[in-house]
Amino acid sequence: MVALLATVYAVWLVYAGGVAQILLSALLYAPGMLLFALAKRQHGQPVFTGVERVIAAGVLATALAAVWGLWHGRLTLG
């Protein structure tokens, strides 16, 4: 129950930051997916379940949109 509340709170904080912060936070979450996949593989589990695959695709798409925005100057770090 505590983990669920912490997750909901973390999602709310990212949402409250605005679209630019969501894009930038995806740049931090995307590399974390690699560590997640590595840990799952070490435990002999499938890397992503069906739901995790959808979430990973969304995070990756958002991170790519952030990279595009940074590259073209539509998104700044400041």
C-alpha positions in Angstrom: 0.0 0.0 0.0 2.8 2.4 0.8 4.5 1.6 -2.5 1.3 2.4 -4.4 0.9 5.7 -2.6 4.5 6.6 -3.3 4.1 5.7 -7.0 0.9 7.8 -7.3 2.7 10.7 -5.5 5.7 10.5 -7.8 3.5 10.4 -10.9 1.7 13.5 -9.6 4.9 15.4 -9.0 6.1 14.7 -12.6 2.7 15.7 -13.9 2.6 18.9 -11.8 5.9 20.0 -13.3 4.4 20.4 -16.7 5.0 19.0 -20.2 8.6 20.2 -20.4 9.4 18.5 -17.1 7.7 15.2 -18.3 9.8 15.2 -21.4 13.0 15.9 -19.5 12.2 13.3 -16.8 11.7 10.7 -19.6 15.4 11.3 -20.4 16.2 10.1 -16.9 13.8 7.2 -16.9 14.9 5.7 -20.3 18.4 4.7 -19.1 16.8 3.2 -16.0 14.9 0.8 -18.2 18.2 -0.7 -19.3 19.1 -1.4 -15.7 15.6 -2.8 -15.1 16.0 -5.1 -18.1 19.4 -6.2 -17.0 18.1 -7.1 -13.5 15.2 -9.0 -14.9 17.5 -11.0 -17.3 19.8 -11.9 -14.4 16.9 -13.4 -12.6 15.9 -15.4 -15.6 12.6 -13.5 -16.1 11.2 -12.1 -19.2 12.5 -8.6 -19.7 9.1 -6.9 -20.0 5.6 -8.2 -19.4 2.8 -6.9 -21.6 2.0 -3.9 -19.4 5.7 -3.1 -18.9 6.3 -3.3 -22.6 3.6 -0.6 -23.2 5.0 1.6 -20.4 8.6 1.2 -21.8 7.4 2.1 -25.3 5.8 5.2 -23.9 8.8 6.3 -21.9 11.1 5.7 -24.9 8.8 7.6 -27.2 8.7 10.5 -24.7 12.5 10.4 -24.3 12.9 10.5 -28.1 10.5 13.5 -28.3 12.6 15.2 -25.6 15.8 14.6 -27.6 14.1 16.0 -30.7 13.0 19.1 -28.7 16.4 19.7 -27.3 18.1 19.2 -30.7 15.7 21.7 -32.4 15.7 24.2 -29.6 12.1 23.8 -28.6 13.0 22.4 -25.2 15.6 23.8 -22.9 17.2 22.5 -19.8 16.9 25.8 -18.0 
